[in-house]
Amino acid sequence: MSREPAPASEGAGAERLPGPQHVAIIMDGNGRWANARGLPRAVGHERGVEALRRTVEAAPELGIRYLTVFSFSTENWRRPAAEVSALFGLLKAYVQRDLSRLKREGVRIRVMGKREGLPADIAELVDKAERETEANSDFYLNIAFNYGGREEILRAARKACDAIQHGELAVENLDEKAFAGFLDTDGIPDPDLLIRTSGEYRLSNFLLWQAAYAELVFTDVLWPDFDKSTLEQSIAEFRSRERRFGAVSPEAN
């Protein structure tokens, strides 16, 4: 699957689209959900996995083809060791429980982020999930795990430098499209819509390159409570907006 160019490079003017085809989500609020109920934070993360299952099921029904979720950031290593271990365990449990079904339903899984430093069993499971679903093309689930946007861009820059040093790429041909090919999202169109739950208003180092022209929607809903209706509300907000990609609105002419 070749990478689709970003709309900004296509010279498109203002447009209202029926999409989005690619939705990215910062899944935030698991801990606050648990704290509000007097429960351990781990319970909030468990409920967050249930919300992810609901969202993966709902997304194709709403016309979404690509879903990218922020599961574990490079900064999350600063959390207590027990919580980090629990988050690893939840990823493992999710893949082990759902992989066969996702594979059967035509879902392709890609795990974005650094593989270095991950426990061996998690790294092996990630490789297995990608390998066993690589032929699928009905729906694309991208899980950002041990991921940071700045770190991703740095890795891409190193790869680009290496390609130039080895004569695989001429420096004058290193444009935005070529550079995007070195990112973890190579072959995936940029997100149309980026949602953050829990009432926070920041990107938190997520998809810094790819989200340049994404529409941003912030909801007060905590991630464990996120469901199809919340996703529909976010899509409705997206569809109400005018995407100009730097152009002038036709109404202004």
Protein Blocks (a to p, Z undefined) as FASTA:
>chain_A
ZZdddfklnopacdddfbdfbdcdddehjlmmmmmnopafklmmmmmmmmmmmmmmmmmm
nopabdcddfbdfklmmpcfklmmmmmmmmmmmmmmmmmmmmmnopacddedjfehpafk
lmmmmmmmmmmmmmgckbccdddehiafklmmmmmmmmmmmmmmnopacfklmcfklmmm
mpmkgoiacdfbdcdehhiacekopaklmmmmaccdddfbdfklgcfklmmmmmmmmmmp
ccekhpacfklZZ
